Amino acid sequence: MNKRITNEIFLIIQNDRALMGKYLRAVKESGLDIVNQTIGRIIKKEYGLINVNDRKDNPSCTLIQSHQKFE
């Protein structure tokens, strides 16, 4: 469930023009890792999620996949 919620939130950002613009500006200012980690922490806090060691290997959201391409 954790992985699905995170993927869904990133999909919302990806598919909303205004949110995507804000996301891209934030990435330009702070960097991809910082922005994605911050969003992840907010999702964790808002939904009361716990950390699990199994990351989703093939998220449908390209914003999450983009992080893996740069590692």
N, CA, C and O atoms as CSV, one atom per row, in Angstrom:
chain,resi,resn,atom,element,x,y,z
A,1,MET,N,N,0.823,-1.197,0.000
A,1,MET,CA,C,0.000,0.000,0.000
A,1,MET,C,C,0.864,1.256,0.000
A,1,MET,O,O,0.546,2.216,-0.701
A,2,ASN,N,N,1.966,1.270,0.781
A,2,ASN,CA,C,2.849,2.432,0.821
A,2,ASN,C,C,3.318,2.828,-0.571
A,2,ASN,O,O,3.251,3.996,-0.955
A,3,LYS,N,N,3.793,1.841,-1.320
A,3,LYS,CA,C,4.333,2.108,-2.647
A,3,LYS,C,C,3.250,2.638,-3.580
A,3,LYS,O,O,3.505,3.522,-4.398
A,4,ARG,N,N,2.054,2.102,-3.457
A,4,ARG,CA,C,0.959,2.513,-4.323
A,4,ARG,C,C,0.540,3.950,-4.046
A,4,ARG,O,O,0.302,4.715,-4.981
A,5,ILE,N,N,0.447,4.323,-2.781
A,5,ILE,CA,C,0.075,5.692,-2.424
A,5,ILE,C,C,1.113,6.669,-2.960
A,5,ILE,O,O,0.760,7.679,-3.569
A,6,THR,N,N,2.375,6.379,-2.741
A,6,THR,CA,C,3.440,7.264,-3.213
A,6,THR,C,C,3.388,7.411,-4.726
A,6,THR,O,O,3.486,8.525,-5.242
A,7,ASN,N,N,3.238,6.320,-5.434
A,7,ASN,CA,C,3.143,6.360,-6.890
A,7,ASN,C,C,1.944,7.195,-7.328
A,7,ASN,O,O,2.051,7.994,-8.258
A,8,GLU,N,N,0.813,7.018,-6.669
A,8,GLU,CA,C,-0.399,7.764,-7.034
A,8,GLU,C,C,-0.225,9.268,-6.825
A,8,GLU,O,O,-0.668,10.064,-7.654
A,9,ILE,N,N,0.413,9.658,-5.729
A,9,ILE,CA,C,0.647,11.082,-5.473
A,9,ILE,C,C,1.558,11.671,-6.548
A,9,ILE,O,O,1.294,12.761,-7.057
A,10,PHE,N,N,2.619,10.961,-6.891
A,10,PHE,CA,C,3.508,11.447,-7.943
A,10,PHE,C,C,2.787,11.490,-9.298
A,10,PHE,O,O,3.061,12.375,-10.110
A,11,LEU,N,N,1.884,10.559,-9.547
A,11,LEU,CA,C,1.093,10.606,-10.786
A,11,LEU,C,C,0.196,11.840,-10.821
A,11,LEU,O,O,0.025,12.456,-11.873
A,12,ILE,N,N,-0.369,12.196,-9.685
A,12,ILE,CA,C,-1.203,13.404,-9.617
A,12,ILE,C,C,-0.357,14.622,-10.002
A,12,ILE,O,O,-0.788,15.459,-10.795
A,13,ILE,N,N,0.829,14.710,-9.445
A,13,ILE,CA,C,1.727,15.825,-9.773
A,13,ILE,C,C,2.055,15.806,-11.259
A,13,ILE,O,O,1.983,16.835,-11.931
A,14,GLN,N,N,2.412,14.646,-11.763
A,14,GLN,CA,C,2.821,14.487,-13.159
A,14,GLN,C,C,1.710,14.873,-14.129
A,14,GLN,O,O,1.981,15.428,-15.194
A,15,ASN,N,N,0.484,14.587,-13.773
A,15,ASN,CA,C,-0.638,14.798,-14.697
A,15,ASN,C,C,-1.341,16.141,-14.528
A,15,ASN,O,O,-2.293,16.428,-15.253
A,16,ASP,N,N,-0.895,16.962,-13.593
A,16,ASP,CA,C,-1.489,18.279,-13.371
A,16,ASP,C,C,-0.478,19.345,-13.810
A,16,ASP,O,O,0.606,19.456,-13.238
A,17,ARG,N,N,-0.839,20.111,-14.812
A,17,ARG,CA,C,0.092,21.075,-15.405
A,17,ARG,C,C,0.664,22.047,-14.362
A,17,ARG,O,O,1.871,22.289,-14.335
A,18,ALA,N,N,-0.196,22.595,-13.514
A,18,ALA,CA,C,0.262,23.561,-12.515
A,18,ALA,C,C,1.190,22.902,-11.487
A,18,ALA,O,O,2.235,23.454,-11.145
A,19,LEU,N,N,0.802,21.723,-11.000
A,19,LEU,CA,C,1.653,21.025,-10.032
A,19,LEU,C,C,2.984,20.616,-10.655
A,19,LEU,O,O,4.026,20.693,-10.005
A,20,MET,N,N,2.949,20.184,-11.909
A,20,MET,CA,C,4.172,19.777,-12.590
A,20,MET,C,C,5.110,20.974,-12.751
A,20,MET,O,O,6.324,20.837,-12.602
A,21,GLY,N,N,4.552,22.136,-13.052
A,21,GLY,CA,C,5.375,23.334,-13.158
A,21,GLY,C,C,6.059,23.655,-11.843
A,21,GLY,O,O,7.247,23.975,-11.819
A,22,LYS,N,N,5.309,23.571,-10.742
A,22,LYS,CA,C,5.887,23.812,-9.421
A,22,LYS,C,C,6.955,22.768,-9.094
A,22,LYS,O,O,8.006,23.090,-8.538
A,23,TYR,N,N,6.670,21.520,-9.448
A,23,TYR,CA,C,7.623,20.431,-9.212
A,23,TYR,C,C,8.929,20.706,-9.960
A,23,TYR,O,O,10.010,20.581,-9.385
A,24,LEU,N,N,8.833,21.076,-11.232
A,24,LEU,CA,C,10.032,21.319,-12.037
A,24,LEU,C,C,10.828,22.515,-11.518
A,24,LEU,O,O,12.058,22.488,-11.523
A,25,ARG,N,N,10.141,23.555,-11.073
A,25,ARG,CA,C,10.839,24.702,-10.485
A,25,ARG,C,C,11.559,24.289,-9.203
A,25,ARG,O,O,12.690,24.708,-8.957
A,26,ALA,N,N,10.902,23.474,-8.395
A,26,ALA,CA,C,11.520,23.001,-7.154
A,26,ALA,C,C,12.746,22.137,-7.456
A,26,ALA,O,O,13.771,22.250,-6.783
A,27,VAL,N,N,12.638,21.281,-8.464
A,27,VAL,CA,C,13.771,20.432,-8.848
A,27,VAL,C,C,14.930,21.305,-9.330
A,27,VAL,O,O,16.086,21.035,-9.005
A,28,LYS,N,N,14.627,22.339,-10.096
A,28,LYS,CA,C,15.681,23.232,-10.584
A,28,LYS,C,C,16.378,23.936,-9.420
A,28,LYS,O,O,17.598,24.102,-9.435
A,29,GLU,N,N,15.614,24.347,-8.419
A,29,GLU,CA,C,16.168,25.053,-7.264
A,29,GLU,C,C,16.913,24.138,-6.298
A,29,GLU,O,O,18.003,24.473,-5.832
A,30,SER,N,N,16.321,22.980,-5.998
A,30,SER,CA,C,16.838,22.148,-4.912
A,30,SER,C,C,17.429,20.820,-5.351
A,30,SER,O,O,18.157,20.192,-4.582
A,31,GLY,N,N,17.140,20.381,-6.552
A,31,GLY,CA,C,17.630,19.095,-7.027
A,31,GLY,C,C,16.571,18.007,-6.907
A,31,GLY,O,O,15.702,18.054,-6.037
A,32,LEU,N,N,16.663,17.046,-7.785
A,32,LEU,CA,C,15.683,15.961,-7.880
A,32,LEU,C,C,15.577,15.145,-6.598
A,32,LEU,O,O,14.478,14.877,-6.112
A,33,ASP,N,N,16.730,14.751,-6.054
A,33,ASP,CA,C,16.707,13.906,-4.857
A,33,ASP,C,C,16.017,14.604,-3.686
A,33,ASP,O,O,15.187,14.008,-3.000
A,34,ILE,N,N,16.364,15.859,-3.467
A,34,ILE,CA,C,15.787,16.607,-2.343
A,34,ILE,C,C,14.280,16.732,-2.506
A,34,ILE,O,O,13.532,16.509,-1.555
A,35,VAL,N,N,13.833,17.085,-3.698
A,35,VAL,CA,C,12.399,17.281,-3.937
A,35,VAL,C,C,11.645,15.969,-3.750
A,35,VAL,O,O,10.635,15.935,-3.047
A,36,ASN,N,N,12.118,14.898,-4.365
A,36,ASN,CA,C,11.421,13.621,-4.252
A,36,ASN,C,C,11.431,13.098,-2.815
A,36,ASN,O,O,10.431,12.555,-2.344
A,37,GLN,N,N,12.555,13.259,-2.120
A,37,GLN,CA,C,12.621,12.819,-0.727
A,37,GLN,C,C,11.677,13.633,0.152
A,37,GLN,O,O,11.034,13.089,1.049
A,38,THR,N,N,11.595,14.933,-0.105
A,38,THR,CA,C,10.700,15.788,0.670
A,38,THR,C,C,9.251,15.401,0.439
A,38,THR,O,O,8.473,15.307,1.389
A,39,ILE,N,N,8.885,15.176,-0.808
A,39,ILE,CA,C,7.517,14.735,-1.118
A,39,ILE,C,C,7.249,13.404,-0.427
A,39,ILE,O,O,6.182,13.204,0.153
A,40,GLY,N,N,8.212,12.500,-0.490
A,40,GLY,CA,C,8.062,11.194,0.168
A,40,GLY,C,C,7.837,11.330,1.667
A,40,GLY,O,O,6.985,10.642,2.230
A,41,ARG,N,N,8.595,12.217,2.323
A,41,ARG,CA,C,8.415,12.429,3.764
A,41,ARG,C,C,7.035,13.000,4.081
A,41,ARG,O,O,6.404,12.606,5.061
A,42,ILE,N,N,6.574,13.923,3.254
A,42,ILE,CA,C,5.252,14.514,3.471
A,42,ILE,C,C,4.164,13.455,3.308
A,42,ILE,O,O,3.228,13.395,4.106
A,43,ILE,N,N,4.286,12.627,2.285
A,43,ILE,CA,C,3.318,11.546,2.068
A,43,ILE,C,C,3.322,10.620,3.279
A,43,ILE,O,O,2.265,10.247,3.787
A,44,LYS,N,N,4.508,10.252,3.737
A,44,LYS,CA,C,4.640,9.360,4.897
A,44,LYS,C,C,3.930,9.940,6.116
A,44,LYS,O,O,3.190,9.243,6.810
A,45,LYS,N,N,4.168,11.235,6.367
A,45,LYS,CA,C,3.572,11.885,7.531
A,45,LYS,C,C,2.051,11.989,7.384
A,45,LYS,O,O,1.321,11.642,8.313
A,46,GLU,N,N,1.568,12.457,6.244
A,46,GLU,CA,C,0.139,12.689,6.042
A,46,GLU,C,C,-0.686,11.402,6.080
A,46,GLU,O,O,-1.830,11.405,6.537
A,47,TYR,N,N,-0.103,10.310,5.599
A,47,TYR,CA,C,-0.840,9.050,5.538
A,47,TYR,C,C,-0.461,8.091,6.667
A,47,TYR,O,O,-0.974,6.974,6.730
A,48,GLY,N,N,0.428,8.521,7.552
A,48,GLY,CA,C,0.831,7.671,8.667
A,48,GLY,C,C,1.510,6.394,8.216
A,48,GLY,O,O,1.293,5.332,8.798
A,49,LEU,N,N,2.330,6.491,7.182
A,49,LEU,CA,C,2.991,5.311,6.631
A,49,LEU,C,C,4.254,4.992,7.404
A,49,LEU,O,O,4.813,5.844,8.093
A,50,ILE,N,N,4.688,3.764,7.278
A,50,ILE,CA,C,5.947,3.349,7.886
A,50,ILE,C,C,6.911,2.983,6.767
A,50,ILE,O,O,6.494,2.612,5.670
A,51,ASN,N,N,8.203,3.092,7.056
A,51,ASN,CA,C,9.209,2.725,6.067
A,51,ASN,C,C,9.218,1.216,5.869
A,51,ASN,O,O,9.149,0.437,6.819
A,52,VAL,N,N,9.305,0.840,4.619
A,52,VAL,CA,C,9.503,-0.566,4.271
A,52,VAL,C,C,10.704,-0.626,3.340
A,52,VAL,O,O,10.981,0.328,2.612
A,53,ASN,N,N,11.403,-1.725,3.364
A,53,ASN,CA,C,12.625,-1.833,2.577
A,53,ASN,C,C,12.404,-2.318,1.152
A,53,ASN,O,O,13.371,-2.574,0.434
A,54,ASP,N,N,11.178,-2.446,0.739
A,54,ASP,CA,C,10.924,-2.909,-0.623
A,54,ASP,C,C,10.383,-1.761,-1.472
A,54,ASP,O,O,9.217,-1.381,-1.357
A,55,ARG,N,N,11.251,-1.218,-2.325
A,55,ARG,CA,C,10.850,-0.143,-3.225
A,55,ARG,C,C,10.132,-0.742,-4.417
A,55,ARG,O,O,10.407,-1.873,-4.816
A,56,LYS,N,N,9.230,0.004,-4.973
A,56,LYS,CA,C,8.515,-0.448,-6.164
A,56,LYS,C,C,9.492,-0.423,-7.327
A,56,LYS,O,O,10.054,0.624,-7.650
A,57,ASP,N,N,9.696,-1.576,-7.958
A,57,ASP,CA,C,10.689,-1.679,-9.026
A,57,ASP,C,C,10.268,-0.961,-10.297
A,57,ASP,O,O,11.112,-0.384,-10.981
A,58,ASN,N,N,8.999,-0.983,-10.625
A,58,ASN,CA,C,8.521,-0.386,-11.861
A,58,ASN,C,C,7.337,0.540,-11.612
A,58,ASN,O,O,6.213,0.230,-12.005
A,59,PRO,N,N,7.584,1.679,-10.959
A,59,PRO,CA,C,6.460,2.596,-10.734
A,59,PRO,C,C,5.950,3.123,-12.065
A,59,PRO,O,O,6.723,3.275,-13.011
A,60,SER,N,N,4.667,3.401,-12.145
A,60,SER,CA,C,4.105,3.913,-13.396
A,60,SER,C,C,4.373,5.392,-13.573
A,60,SER,O,O,4.216,5.917,-14.676
A,61,CYS,N,N,4.769,6.066,-12.529
A,61,CYS,CA,C,5.055,7.499,-12.587
A,61,CYS,C,C,6.498,7.720,-13.018
A,61,CYS,O,O,7.422,7.185,-12.405
A,62,THR,N,N,6.692,8.506,-14.071
A,62,THR,CA,C,8.050,8.756,-14.558
A,62,THR,C,C,8.840,9.661,-13.621
A,62,THR,O,O,10.069,9.683,-13.693
A,63,LEU,N,N,8.177,10.401,-12.750
A,63,LEU,CA,C,8.908,11.242,-11.801
A,63,LEU,C,C,9.701,10.387,-10.832
A,63,LEU,O,O,10.793,10.774,-10.415
A,64,ILE,N,N,9.176,9.249,-10.474
A,64,ILE,CA,C,9.882,8.321,-9.588
A,64,ILE,C,C,10.953,7.583,-10.387
A,64,ILE,O,O,12.066,7.388,-9.898
A,65,GLN,N,N,10.632,7.180,-11.588
A,65,GLN,CA,C,11.596,6.466,-12.424
A,65,GLN,C,C,12.792,7.337,-12.769
A,65,GLN,O,O,13.908,6.836,-12.904
A,66,SER,N,N,12.564,8.650,-12.914
A,66,SER,CA,C,13.662,9.532,-13.271
A,66,SER,C,C,14.742,9.516,-12.211
A,66,SER,O,O,15.920,9.673,-12.533
A,67,HIS,N,N,14.365,9.327,-10.931
A,67,HIS,CA,C,15.336,9.249,-9.857
A,67,HIS,C,C,16.243,8.046,-10.068
A,67,HIS,O,O,17.456,8.147,-9.886
A,68,GLN,N,N,15.675,6.917,-10.446
A,68,GLN,CA,C,16.450,5.698,-10.613
A,68,GLN,C,C,17.410,5.814,-11.802
A,68,GLN,O,O,18.483,5.212,-11.769
A,69,LYS,N,N,17.064,6.558,-12.837
A,69,LYS,CA,C,17.918,6.699,-14.009
A,69,LYS,C,C,19.214,7.437,-13.690
A,69,LYS,O,O,20.235,7.200,-14.336
A,70,PHE,N,N,19.183,8.337,-12.693
A,70,PHE,CA,C,20.339,9.142,-12.389
A,70,PHE,C,C,21.229,8.544,-11.322
A,70,PHE,O,O,22.281,9.107,-11.019
A,71,GLU,N,N,20.840,7.422,-10.744
A,71,GLU,CA,C,21.651,6.805,-9.684
A,71,GLU,C,C,22.824,6.067,-10.288
A,71,GLU,O,O,23.625,5.480,-9.559
